[in-house]
Amino acid sequence: MHNFEKRRDRYNAFASFENPLVNLSFEMEVPDFRPFCKANELPPFHVFLYCILNSLKEIDNFMYRIHEGEVIKIDDFMASYTVLNQDKNLNFARFTRSSDLREFVARSVAAKQFAEASDVLVNTTEALSPMDKKRNVHITCMPWLKLVAMEHPIYHHKNHDIPSLAWGRFSDPRDDGKLTVNMSVLAHHGFVDGYHVHLLAQAIAARVAKIIA
């Protein structure tokens, strides 16, 4: 928590706001990893999700939460994201995050298949303890759309402390070996500034590059 103490006054300032959230939408550039996925029989969504979640964990600012009125730093979070079930209705996949790519993808695919097969809403936070509810990151993807902006659904703005990320359709292949994707990142401004979103984008791109090297 040493790093947080350096910005506690910023947190206190934003915590007094009725809506203390920062919500940025931007175009992110990463190496085109789809040929790598095809060659290794890995689904691109799950590989990209791996890069995002494992990059998030490296940046302290995305790991701060508010629990019982105090700021804490979680040590890890559940991997989860939205899927469509067989009726084309929203459902939630959830699994234990892994730092190993193939293990992560296998768990993610299994969680997706389970959520897709369920008619009822599963993997909600209702059964979780207050502390476990903090060990979360909200993830959604809309691959049909070129995302321009995103307003994430928030139950209560003032106490919201769970980062929310969304992205849309990947661009067509580029001659320079890269692709672009529009990303949306929402977080508590007491914890996260635009600079930290920039760091996250850099970390994701670096992790993609390392995987395909």
TORLO-679422 format. One record per residue (C-alpha): x, y, z. Coordinates in pm, 1 decimal, padded with zeros to 6 digits. Layout:
N
+----------+----------+----------+
!        X !        Y !        Z !
+----------+----------+----------+
!        X !        Y !        Z !
...
+----------+----------+----------+
END
This chain:
213
+----------+----------+----------+
!        X !        Y !        Z !
+----------+----------+----------+
!  00000.0 !  00000.0 !  00000.0 !
!  00303.9 !  00228.8 ! -00001.9 !
!  00226.5 !  00345.6 ! -00355.0 !
! -00132.6 !  00421.1 ! -00261.1 !
! -00029.8 !  00640.1 !  00031.8 !
!  00144.3 !  00866.8 ! -00218.1 !
! -00191.5 !  00941.2 ! -00376.9 !
! -00427.0 !  00912.0 ! -00079.1 !
! -00502.4 !  01285.2 ! -00102.5 !
! -00607.5 !  01235.2 ! -00466.3 !
! -00826.9 !  00945.7 ! -00359.7 !
! -00986.8 !  01154.5 ! -00085.5 !
! -01059.9 !  01430.8 ! -00335.1 !
! -01228.1 !  01205.0 ! -00589.7 !
! -01403.7 !  00995.6 ! -00323.0 !
! -01605.0 !  01304.7 ! -00231.8 !
! -01756.5 !  01313.8 ! -00582.6 !
! -02099.7 !  01170.4 ! -00651.3 !
! -01941.6 !  01009.5 ! -00959.2 !
! -01566.6 !  00953.4 ! -00900.0 !
! -01516.7 !  00732.9 ! -01207.3 !
! -01294.6 !  00792.5 ! -01507.3 !
! -01413.2 !  00625.9 ! -01829.7 !
! -01181.0 !  00634.9 ! -02132.1 !
! -01236.4 !  00496.7 ! -02481.4 !
! -00937.2 !  00480.6 ! -02714.4 !
! -00783.7 !  00297.9 ! -03008.9 !
! -00521.1 !  00048.4 ! -02897.2 !
! -00247.5 ! -00082.8 ! -03125.4 !
! -00100.9 ! -00430.4 ! -03068.9 !
!  00093.9 ! -00680.8 ! -03278.7 !
! -00139.9 ! -00891.3 ! -03493.5 !
! -00147.7 ! -01213.8 ! -03292.0 !
! -00412.9 ! -01388.9 ! -03500.6 !
! -00163.5 ! -01574.2 ! -03724.9 !
!  00004.8 ! -01703.5 ! -03407.1 !
! -00332.2 ! -01817.7 ! -03273.8 !
! -00415.8 ! -01994.6 ! -03597.7 !
! -00078.2 ! -02169.7 ! -03611.3 !
! -00111.3 ! -02284.6 ! -03249.1 !
! -00485.2 ! -02361.8 ! -03261.9 !
! -00566.8 ! -02105.2 ! -02995.2 !
! -00884.0 ! -01890.1 ! -03001.6 !
! -00787.4 ! -01521.0 ! -03039.6 !
! -01043.3 ! -01389.0 ! -02788.3 !
! -00906.3 ! -01603.1 ! -02507.7 !
! -00545.0 ! -01518.5 ! -02591.6 !
! -00628.5 ! -01147.2 ! -02588.7 !
! -00816.3 ! -01189.4 ! -02259.9 !
! -00508.3 ! -01360.1 ! -02116.4 !
! -00294.0 ! -01061.3 ! -02212.7 !
! -00540.0 ! -00813.3 ! -02065.3 !
! -00597.3 ! -00981.8 ! -01729.5 !
! -00233.9 ! -01070.5 ! -01669.6 !
! -00132.6 ! -00714.2 ! -01759.1 !
! -00392.3 ! -00566.2 ! -01523.7 !
! -00245.0 ! -00758.9 ! -01233.8 !
!  00094.2 ! -00594.0 ! -01290.4 !
! -00038.0 ! -00241.1 ! -01231.8 !
! -00108.8 ! -00161.4 ! -00865.6 !
! -00363.2 !  00107.4 ! -00944.3 !
! -00605.8 ! -00145.7 ! -01091.8 !
! -00577.0 ! -00365.2 ! -00782.2 !
! -00705.3 ! -00115.5 ! -00523.8 !
! -01053.3 ! -00163.5 ! -00380.7 !
! -01272.2 ! -00014.7 ! -00106.7 !
! -01367.5 ! -00264.8 !  00163.5 !
! -01555.7 ! -00170.2 !  00479.6 !
! -01472.0 !  00195.5 !  00421.2 !
! -01097.5 !  00136.5 !  00385.5 !
! -00877.2 !  00116.3 !  00076.8 !
! -00718.4 ! -00225.7 !  00031.3 !
! -00505.5 ! -00389.5 ! -00235.9 !
! -00622.7 ! -00728.7 ! -00357.4 !
! -00357.7 ! -00987.1 ! -00446.6 !
! -00548.2 ! -01142.0 ! -00737.4 !
! -00887.9 ! -01146.3 ! -00904.6 !
! -01124.0 ! -01391.7 ! -01066.7 !
! -01116.6 ! -01418.7 ! -01443.0 !
! -01465.2 ! -01349.8 ! -01574.6 !
! -01640.3 ! -01205.3 ! -01876.3 !
! -01976.7 ! -01186.7 ! -02048.4 !
! -02095.9 ! -01443.5 ! -02301.0 !
! -02416.3 ! -01511.6 ! -02493.4 !
! -02603.0 ! -01829.6 ! -02408.2 !
! -02790.3 ! -02042.4 ! -02661.0 !
! -03088.0 ! -01804.4 ! -02640.9 !
! -02858.8 ! -01509.1 ! -02718.9 !
! -02905.5 ! -01374.8 ! -02367.4 !
! -02629.6 ! -01241.0 ! -02143.8 !
! -02451.0 ! -01478.3 ! -01912.2 !
! -02125.0 ! -01478.7 ! -01714.4 !
! -01820.1 ! -01701.2 ! -01745.2 !
! -01590.2 ! -01728.8 ! -01443.5 !
! -01270.9 ! -01923.2 ! -01378.3 !
! -00940.3 ! -01907.8 ! -01191.2 !
! -00684.2 ! -01692.0 ! -01368.1 !
! -00356.3 ! -01855.0 ! -01469.5 !
! -00023.2 ! -01705.1 ! -01576.6 !
!  00027.9 ! -01999.8 ! -01812.6 !
! -00122.3 ! -01923.8 ! -02153.5 !
! -00248.7 ! -02269.2 ! -02247.6 !
! -00386.3 ! -02336.9 ! -01901.0 !
! -00560.4 ! -01998.7 ! -01902.8 !
! -00714.8 ! -02064.1 ! -02244.9 !
! -00833.1 ! -02412.6 ! -02146.7 !
! -01001.5 ! -02280.1 ! -01831.9 !
! -01151.7 ! -01986.7 ! -02019.7 !
! -01296.4 ! -02203.4 ! -02296.8 !
! -01447.8 ! -02444.3 ! -02041.5 !
! -01603.8 ! -02154.4 ! -01847.7 !
! -01743.9 ! -02010.2 ! -02170.4 !
! -01901.6 ! -02341.5 ! -02270.1 !
! -02061.7 ! -02378.6 ! -01926.5 !
! -02209.7 ! -02026.6 ! -01936.3 !
! -02329.5 ! -02069.2 ! -02294.5 !
! -02516.1 ! -02387.9 ! -02204.6 !
! -02703.3 ! -02235.9 ! -01909.0 !
! -03053.3 ! -02093.6 ! -01953.2 !
! -03035.8 ! -01917.8 ! -01616.2 !
! -02794.0 ! -01644.3 ! -01513.2 !
! -02485.6 ! -01802.6 ! -01356.3 !
! -02168.3 ! -01681.6 ! -01187.9 !
! -02324.3 ! -01369.5 ! -01041.0 !
! -02171.0 ! -01215.5 ! -00729.3 !
! -02474.1 ! -01280.6 ! -00506.8 !
! -02323.3 ! -01590.7 ! -00345.3 !
! -01982.5 ! -01431.3 ! -00287.5 !
! -01861.0 ! -01283.5 !  00039.2 !
! -01815.5 ! -00903.7 !  00050.6 !
! -01439.2 ! -00954.2 !  00023.5 !
! -01463.7 ! -01194.9 ! -00269.8 !
! -01687.9 ! -00949.0 ! -00452.9 !
! -01390.8 ! -00714.1 ! -00455.1 !
! -01175.9 ! -00978.0 ! -00628.0 !
! -01326.6 ! -00906.3 ! -00964.5 !
! -01277.6 ! -00720.2 ! -01291.9 !
! -01569.2 ! -00661.8 ! -01528.1 !
! -01494.6 ! -00770.4 ! -01885.0 !
! -01708.8 ! -00761.1 ! -02198.2 !
! -01639.4 ! -00785.1 ! -02569.9 !
! -01858.4 ! -00682.2 ! -02863.4 !
! -01682.0 ! -00830.8 ! -03167.8 !
! -01962.3 ! -00727.0 ! -03404.1 !
! -01902.1 ! -00354.5 ! -03351.2 !
! -01620.5 ! -00105.8 ! -03397.0 !
! -01645.2 !  00033.2 ! -03046.6 !
! -01646.0 !  00414.5 ! -03033.4 !
! -01752.8 !  00475.1 ! -02672.8 !
! -01893.7 !  00274.4 ! -02386.3 !
! -02099.9 !  00363.8 ! -02080.9 !
! -02065.0 !  00075.6 ! -01840.5 !
! -02367.1 ! -00010.2 ! -01623.1 !
! -02305.2 !  00103.9 ! -01265.3 !
! -02529.2 !  00017.5 ! -00969.0 !
! -02402.1 !  00304.3 ! -00753.6 !
! -02135.7 !  00537.2 ! -00890.4 !
! -02002.0 !  00677.7 ! -00564.1 !
! -01892.6 !  00342.2 ! -00419.7 !
! -01795.7 !  00169.3 ! -00744.9 !
! -01438.7 !  00039.0 ! -00731.7 !
! -01429.0 ! -00255.4 ! -00975.9 !
! -01249.5 ! -00178.4 ! -01305.2 !
! -01456.7 ! -00242.4 ! -01616.8 !
! -01305.5 ! -00310.2 ! -01959.6 !
! -01471.3 ! -00355.4 ! -02298.3 !
! -01347.3 ! -00385.4 ! -02652.8 !
! -01494.9 ! -00426.3 ! -02997.6 !
! -01400.3 ! -00564.1 ! -03335.7 !
! -01036.6 ! -00612.7 ! -03431.2 !
! -00919.7 ! -00421.8 ! -03737.8 !
! -00823.7 ! -00590.6 ! -04063.8 !
! -00457.0 ! -00697.3 ! -04091.5 !
! -00215.3 ! -00410.1 ! -04149.8 !
!  00098.5 ! -00407.6 ! -04361.2 !
!  00312.2 ! -00330.4 ! -04055.1 !
!  00207.0 ! -00650.1 ! -03877.9 !
! -00014.8 ! -00475.9 ! -03624.2 !
! -00386.0 ! -00444.9 ! -03559.0 !
! -00601.3 ! -00190.0 ! -03381.0 !
! -00892.4 ! -00244.4 ! -03147.9 !
! -01103.6 !  00014.3 ! -02970.6 !
! -01093.6 ! -00030.8 ! -02595.4 !
! -01293.7 !  00117.6 ! -02308.0 !
! -01155.1 !  00130.1 ! -01953.1 !
! -01351.8 !  00247.9 ! -01649.9 !
! -01202.9 !  00277.6 ! -01300.5 !
! -01221.9 !  00480.5 ! -00980.9 !
! -01034.5 !  00806.0 ! -01046.0 !
! -00904.1 !  00798.8 ! -00690.6 !
! -00696.9 !  00498.6 ! -00797.5 !
! -00651.2 !  00533.5 ! -01172.6 !
! -00554.0 !  00827.6 ! -01393.2 !
! -00533.1 !  00840.0 ! -01770.2 !
! -00162.1 !  00766.9 ! -01735.4 !
! -00233.9 !  00428.5 ! -01577.5 !
! -00469.3 !  00341.8 ! -01863.1 !
! -00179.2 !  00427.6 ! -02094.5 !
!  00046.4 !  00194.7 ! -01892.7 !
! -00210.8 ! -00080.4 ! -01924.3 !
! -00229.1 ! -00040.0 ! -02302.0 !
!  00150.6 ! -00055.9 ! -02320.1 !
!  00162.1 ! -00365.7 ! -02099.6 !
! -00098.4 ! -00545.5 ! -02310.5 !
!  00087.8 ! -00470.7 ! -02633.3 !
!  00417.3 ! -00584.4 ! -02478.7 !
!  00265.1 ! -00908.5 ! -02356.0 !
!  00115.8 ! -00981.5 ! -02697.8 !
!  00454.9 ! -00916.4 ! -02858.3 !
!  00628.1 ! -01149.5 ! -02610.4 !
!  00381.5 ! -01430.4 ! -02676.0 !
!  00420.6 ! -01427.0 ! -03051.2 !
!  00798.6 ! -01367.4 ! -03055.6 !
+----------+----------+----------+
END
